[in-house]
């Protein structure tokens, strides 16, 4: 547990100096050239960003890549690495299987640590890149990214969190309406974890301005999950045959995530006209939060529901700092900043306690540096 707390403190501290470039204004660089002023290729702020972001990436990657039997699916993946070259049936997608075979061809059949490291590298890269690209306040967004446990959860579900990281990274293409790039990237990622296909309709729908009648239709479709869950479960089993006759079909929901989603909804509704109504990017994240609420309330039958919901609640790390920044009253801005920070720290504390559970097994942290792999 101490490793995760120290990692969070160090990376958040390293995020403090990171400054996003400000768009618009005078083109001072071109003006300087006309006046004969020669500027260095990298400004001090740019160099600081590179150093800090590289440091953040290195720490997150190191903790992820050096873990050993951390997470409840670690040993399952060790088994997959053994079965894939034997051409045995495994519940993993063909893209993942091809990558495993390639890594084993290059580094040897027992190269499981290298495979875990490769997925850690790609996952952390897309995570940090997504937070930097889409945040208005990198420090605040990164703080939420860490305390809301998105990074730490990735120590547990290798394929899913790579897909999650790419999905969050791809949000910028949706917001720019570059749907071709978005769909192509998601289809490629689906060869690693096919659950990411869900974001194609969800993200595109969230990017439109909803009319009142469309909201009622959406609510009605969501409510059908309460009455037609058996039918929907059959569709789930078609997509994931390995779920059939397993405890995954027992369903369940997450009370803490429902509370968090409702909290975000209430807060954003208070400042809807001021911060969301005319801001297409914030409206996208706001409507993703609506999707998440309907999912958790009406889709409790869905196996691993949080893995579906996290594709939508990821918008919280961008929405909350942006709404805070648009609050005109200074006292209100400080009050809500303190409330959100305290809530995020509390959420992080609850996560660390639950992470010791046998069904999670992220705590305690073990590393192959001090333990000889078997």
N, C-alpha and C positions, 0 to 999 in steps of 0.2 A: 504493500500500500504506500509506503514511504517513497518508493521509486516513482510512482505515478504523481504524487503530490509535488515532489521535487521537480519532476519533468514539467508539470503544468506551470509551476512558479517560474522556472527558468525560461521556458518558451514564451510565456506571456510577457516576462520582463524584456526578452529580446524583441518582442513585437512592438514595444513602446516607441522606439525611434522610427518605425516604418511609416512613411508618409506617401499617400497616394498622389499622383500628379493631378493638378487642377486643370480641367479643361476650360477653354475659352480664354478671354482676356487678350492683351496685346502679345504679339509674337516677338518677345524680347530677344530671342536668339537671332532672328533675322535682322532686327534693328541693330543688334550689336555687330553683326557682320558688315552692315552698311557703314557703320561708324569706324570700322577697322579694328574692332575689339576682338581678340582671339580668345575664345573660351576653351577650357579643357574638355576633352571628349566626354568624360563622365563628371557630372557635378557631384559635389560632396553628398547631397541628399540621395542621389542615385546610387553612389557607392555604398552609402550606409544601408540602403534598402537591400542591395545585393548581399552584403555581409550578413545582415540580420536574417534575411529570408533563407540564405544558405545555412546559417546556424540552426534555425528552427527546423528546416528539413533534415539536417544531419542528425539532430537529437531524436526527432520522431522516428526517422528511419532506423537509427541504431537500436533503439528500444524495441522496435517491432522486429527487426531482422535478427536480433540476438536472443530473442525469447526461445525458451525450450519447454515444450509441453505446457504452454500457457494457452488456455482456452479449451472449451469442452469438445471442440472438433479437431484439435491438433492431432490426436492419435488416429482419428478417422482419416485425415489426409495422409498420414504416414501409410495407412493401409491402402489408400487409393494409389499412392505412388508405387506401391508394390504390385498392385493388381493391374494397373494400366498397361505396363509393358508385356504382361502375360495375356493381354487381350480378354480379360475378364470383364463382366458387366459391372459398371460402376454408375452411380447416379449423377455424375458430373458431365457437363456439356463437352462437345467435341473440341471446341477451341481450347479449353483448359487441358484436355487430354493431349492435344497436339503439342502444347507448350511443355507439358511434363515430359513427353517423349523426346522433344528437342533438347531440353536441359539434360536429360539422362544420356543422350547421345554425345553431347558436348563434354559433360563433366563426370560421367559414370553413373551406374545404376543406383548408387547409394547417395545421390546428391540432394537429399531432401532439404538440408539446410540452405542450399543455394536456391532451390525452388521457392522456399518460404521467403528468402531475402529478395528475390526478383519481384514477387507479388507485393512485398512490403514497399519496395522502391517505387513501383508504378502507382500503388494506392496512395502513398504519402505525397508523391509528386502532384497527382491530380487534386488531392485534398488541399494542399497549400496553395496551389495555383488557383483553384476555384475560389477559395476565401479571399485571396488577394485581388483577383480580377473583378469580383462582384461586390465587394464590401465598399461602403462609403467611409466607414471608420474601421480600418484593418484591426486595430488593437481590440476594439469592442467585439467585432465579429469573431476574431480568433479566440478571444476569451470565452465566448459562448460556445464556439466549436469544441474547445477543450472541456469546459465544465459540463456541457450537455452530453458529454461522453462519446461523441461520434468517433473521435480518434481511438479511444480505448476499446470501444466495441469492435473495432477492426482487428484487434488481437484475437478475436474469437471466431470470426466468420470471414475466411480468406477471400473466397470468390465474391460473396455478396458485397463486401465493403469496397472491393475494387470497382464493382458495378455501380455502387452508390456514389463513389468519388467521381466517376466519369459522368454519371447522371447530373450531379450538382455542377460539375464543370460545364456540361452541355447547356445549362440554363441560359447562359449568355447568348447562345445561338438562337434559342427560342425568343428571348427578349429582343434580339435584332431581327427577328422573323427570317432567319436563315435556316428554314426548316429542312432543306436538303442536307446540309452539314449535320444538323441535329439528328435526323433520322438515320443517316449513314453511320454516325458514331455510335448510336444506340444499337443498331443492328449488329455492328461489329462486336460491341461489348456483350450482346446477348449470347454470343458463342462461349462466353465465360460463365455468365449467370443469366438465364432467360427471364428472371423476374423483372429485369430492367425494361423489358418491352412495355410494361405497364405505363411507363412515364411518357411514351409517345402520345397516347390520347390525353392523358391527364395534364401534362405540361402545355400541350397545344390548347386545350380547352381553358386552362387557367390563364392563358395569355389574351383571351378575349374579354371584352366588357360584357358582363352578364346582364341580361334583362330579367325583369321580375318573374316572368312566366318560365324562363329557363331555370331559375333557382327552384321553382316549385317542381318542375320536371326532374331536376337533379335530386331533390329531396325524396320524391316519390320512388325513383329508381333505387336510391340508397335504402329506403324503407323496405323495398321488396326483399332485401337480404334477410329480413326477419322472418318472412313468410315462405321464401323460396330457397332457404339455405341448403336443403338437400339437393336440389337441382344444381345449385352453384358448386356444391362440393363435388359433384360428379365431374364438372368441368375442371375443377382443381386437380382431381385425380388423373384426368386425361393428360394434363400438363406435367404433373409430378407423380408418375406411377409408383414411385418408391414410398409415397405417403399412404398408400392403401393399406388398411387394417393396422395402422400405427396410431400412437398417441397423438400425433400431429393433428389428426382429424377431430380431436376432442375440443379444439377451439379455445377460446379465452380472450381476454382483452387486458389492457394495461390501465389501471386506474390513475397512476401517476402521470401517464402521458395524456390522458383525457383532461386531468386537472390543468396540466401545462398548456394544452391546446385551448381550453376555455379561458385560461388566464390571458393568453396572447390575444384571443378574440376580443375579450372585454376591453383590454388596454387599447387595442387598435381601433375599436369602434368609437372610443372616446375621442380619438383624434383623426377619425376617418376623413372628414372634410378637409382638415388641415394638412394631412400627410399622405393620404391614400387616393382619394377621389380623382385627383388630377395627375397622379404619379403612376404611370403604367407599370413600372417595375415593382413598386410597392403593392400595387393592386394584384399583380401576378402572385407574389408571395402570400398576400392576404387570402386570395382565393384558393391557393394550395392548402392553407390552414383550414379553410372550410371543407375541402375534400378530406383532409385528415380527420376532422371531427366526425363527419358522416361515416367514414370508414370505421373508426373505433367504436362508434355508437351502434352501427347497423351491421358491421361485418365481423362480429366476434367469432363467427364460425371459421374464419379464414385461418389456415395454419400459419404460424409465425407472423401474426398480424403486424407486429412492430416493424418487421423487415419491409413490409409494404408501406406502412405509415411513415417510416423514416425518409422515404423518397420525397414526401410532401412536407414533413416538419423541418426538413433541412433549411427551408426558407426562413425559419425563425432567426437564424444567425445573421441574416442580412436585413430582414424586416425590422426587428427591434431597434438596432442602432440607427437605422434610417428614420424611423418615426421619432425617436428621441431627438435627433438632430433638427427636426422640423417643428418641434415644440417651441413656440415663441417666448413663453414665460420662463424666465431663468430658474425660478424656484421650482416650478413644476418639472422642468427638465432635470434638475438635480434630484428631486424626489424620486422620479420614476427611474432614473439611472441607478440610484441606491437600491430601490425595490428589486429591479431586474438583476443586479449584481448579487444581492443577498439570496434571491430565489435560485439563481444559477449555482451558487456555492452550496446551497442546501441540496439541490438536485445532485450535484457532484458527490456530496457526502453520502447521500442515500445510495447512489450508484456504487460507490466504493464498498459499502457494507454488503450490498447484494452481490457484488462481484466475487465474494468469497464462497458463494453458493456452489455446490457441486455441479449444478446445471449451467454455470457460467465459467467458473474456474479461471478467472483472470487474475485473481489474488489468491496466493502470493505469486510474485513474479520470480521466474527462474530463467537463467540464461545458460547457454551451452559453453559460455566462457569459463564458468566455474564448475559446470557439471558435464561429465563426459557423456556424449550422446550414445545411445545404444541402437 
